[in-house]
Each structure stands twice: as C-alpha cells, then as structure tokens.
C-alpha cells in the first residue's frame, strides 16, 4: 500500500467510537421493534399484565361509567380482535340496551348515553356481542339468520333474505 491509501483506510479512535455508537443504536432499534411490535410474543405477555379490569371480579356488576366505556366481551369463547371487517353467518338471539332518560324542568325529555347491543350465535355456536346504532337495533328481527359483518365488536351490516341493515 502506498502511504496515501494507508491514511485513507486508517480508522482514527474518534471514527471507531462513532461506528460503535451507531452500531449500538441500530441494535437497540432492532430490539425495540422485535420486542414491542404489535404481534410479538413479548407484547402479548406484557398485555396480559397491563390489562385493567378495575379491580372487579368476574361476578361484579360494573358501574354506570364503566359500562359505557368498556368494549363488549364474549361470554364463552374469544371473539376475534382484528381491525379488518369479519363476515360470518349468524342468527340474532338477544337484544339489550342501556339508556339514560333526562327530563328537564320545562318538560323536555332527551336520551343520553345510549348503548345498544345485539347478541348473535354463529354456525359454530360462538356467541358474539356486537355494538350497534339505534336504527340497526330496531330493524334487525329476532331469530333471523343472515350474513353478519362486524369490525372490532361493532356492527357494519347484517344482510338477510328480506333486507340489509347498515349501522348508521
């Protein structure tokens, strides 16, 4: 090697420290992505400990505030939790609602904190609790089998022989 090429290839201590620091940053970023990515086993393990149930047991009745802030849960089996719409053949077996009616001194009445829920049973026997709008709640008939489309426990549409009901 000529002396000029030797000077170019020579790594100074400052350059070596910079390369080591950059390498450490890259390793840390890769570990963060692997450990804290959405579907990593580590995150599933951490979510088990981070889930909150408000200190209430399974048999406890939730308070009014908690009832409106919680997501519907499945009684028997785990419902799919994906952000993409899911389509299944299902039959409506139960309707439930929770409304707060407020009457003013003027006699005016209004509903607040309305919550409507439909319970479907799939062909496989799985119970699905689906949140919906008031219009969809009123339109879908009992014991009607059809194509249920839902996204994260919220109704998108229910299509049966006579009609298609959309969640407005």
JOTAMO-V208303 format. One record per residue. RES is the residue in three letters. OMEGA is omega in radians with two decimals (none if undefined). BURIAL is I if it has 9 or more other C-alpha atoms within 8 Angstrom, else O. D_FIRST is the distance of its C-alpha to the first C-alpha in Angstrom with 1 decimal. Layout:
RES,OMEGA,BURIAL,D_FIRST
RES,OMEGA,BURIAL,D_FIRST
This chain:
UNK,3.08,O,0.0
UNK,-3.10,O,3.7
UNK,-3.12,O,6.4
UNK,3.13,O,8.2
UNK,3.10,O,6.4
UNK,3.12,I,6.4
UNK,-3.13,O,10.0
UNK,-3.10,O,10.9
UNK,-3.12,O,10.3
UNK,3.14,O,11.8
UNK,-3.14,O,15.5
UNK,3.12,O,18.0
UNK,3.11,O,21.3
UNK,3.13,O,23.3
UNK,3.13,O,21.2
UNK,3.11,I,21.5
UNK,3.10,O,25.2
UNK,3.12,O,25.6
UNK,3.10,O,24.1
UNK,3.12,O,26.4
UNK,3.12,O,29.4
UNK,3.09,O,28.9
UNK,3.11,O,28.6
UNK,3.12,O,31.8
UNK,3.13,O,33.6
UNK,3.14,O,32.8
UNK,3.14,O,34.1
UNK,3.13,O,37.2
UNK,3.11,O,38.0
UNK,3.11,O,37.8
UNK,3.13,O,40.1
UNK,3.14,I,42.5
UNK,-3.13,O,42.8
UNK,-3.07,O,43.3
UNK,-3.02,I,45.8
UNK,3.03,I,47.8
UNK,-3.02,I,47.8
UNK,-3.02,O,51.4
UNK,-3.11,O,51.8
UNK,3.11,I,49.7
UNK,3.13,O,51.7
UNK,-3.13,O,50.8
UNK,3.08,I,52.5
UNK,3.10,I,55.5
UNK,-3.14,O,55.8
UNK,3.13,O,55.6
UNK,3.09,O,58.1
UNK,-3.13,O,60.6
UNK,-3.09,O,60.6
UNK,3.14,O,60.4
UNK,-3.14,O,63.4
UNK,3.03,O,66.4
UNK,3.06,O,70.0
UNK,3.12,O,71.6
UNK,-3.12,O,72.8
UNK,3.08,O,75.4
UNK,-3.10,O,76.2
UNK,-3.10,O,76.6
UNK,-3.08,O,80.4
UNK,3.10,O,80.3
UNK,-3.12,O,81.5
UNK,3.09,O,78.9
UNK,-3.09,O,79.9
UNK,-3.13,O,80.6
UNK,-3.12,O,77.4
UNK,-3.11,O,75.3
UNK,-3.11,O,77.1
UNK,-3.09,O,76.0
UNK,-3.08,O,72.4
UNK,3.02,O,71.7
UNK,3.10,O,70.5
UNK,-3.12,O,72.9
UNK,3.13,O,72.3
UNK,-3.07,I,73.1
UNK,-2.96,O,75.8
UNK,-3.09,O,75.0
UNK,-3.08,O,71.6
UNK,3.13,O,68.4
UNK,-3.12,O,68.3
UNK,3.14,O,65.1
UNK,3.14,O,63.1
UNK,-3.11,O,61.0
UNK,3.13,O,60.7
UNK,3.13,O,61.5
UNK,3.13,I,65.1
UNK,-3.14,O,66.7
UNK,3.12,O,69.6
UNK,3.00,O,72.0
UNK,-3.06,I,75.6
UNK,3.12,I,77.7
UNK,3.11,I,81.3
UNK,-3.11,I,82.4
UNK,-3.10,I,84.3
UNK,3.03,O,84.5
UNK,3.03,I,84.3
UNK,3.12,O,84.0
UNK,3.11,O,83.9
UNK,-3.08,O,83.9
UNK,3.05,I,85.1
UNK,3.14,O,86.2
UNK,-3.13,O,89.3
UNK,3.10,O,89.9
UNK,3.13,O,93.3
UNK,3.12,O,93.6
UNK,3.10,O,96.8
UNK,-3.12,O,97.4
UNK,-3.14,O,97.7
UNK,3.12,O,94.4
UNK,3.05,O,92.5
UNK,3.11,O,88.8
UNK,3.12,I,86.5
UNK,3.07,O,83.4
UNK,3.14,O,80.6
UNK,3.12,I,81.4
UNK,-3.12,I,79.7
UNK,-3.08,I,80.4
UNK,3.08,I,79.2
UNK,3.09,I,79.8
UNK,3.13,I,79.5
UNK,3.00,I,78.8
UNK,-3.13,I,78.7
UNK,3.10,I,76.3
UNK,3.14,O,77.2
UNK,3.12,O,75.3
UNK,-3.13,O,77.6
UNK,3.09,I,75.0
UNK,3.12,I,76.4
UNK,3.04,I,74.6
UNK,-3.04,I,75.5
UNK,3.08,I,74.7
UNK,-3.09,I,75.1
UNK,3.09,I,76.7
UNK,3.14,I,78.6
UNK,-3.12,O,82.3
UNK,3.12,O,82.9
UNK,3.12,I,81.1
UNK,-3.11,I,82.9
UNK,-3.00,O,86.2
UNK,-3.04,O,85.5
UNK,-3.12,I,84.1
UNK,3.10,O,87.1
UNK,3.07,O,87.4
UNK,3.12,O,86.8
UNK,3.11,I,85.2
UNK,3.14,I,82.4
UNK,-3.13,I,79.6
UNK,-3.12,I,75.9
UNK,3.04,I,74.5
UNK,-3.14,I,71.4
UNK,-3.13,I,70.0
UNK,-3.14,I,66.8
UNK,3.09,I,66.2
UNK,3.08,I,69.9
UNK,-3.12,I,71.1
UNK,2.99,I,73.2
UNK,3.05,I,71.8
UNK,3.06,I,74.6
UNK,-3.08,I,77.3
UNK,3.08,I,78.4
UNK,-2.95,I,81.6
UNK,-3.05,O,84.2
UNK,-2.94,O,86.2
UNK,2.98,O,83.6
UNK,-3.11,O,80.1
UNK,3.10,I,79.8
UNK,3.09,I,76.8
UNK,-3.11,I,75.9
UNK,none,O,76.5
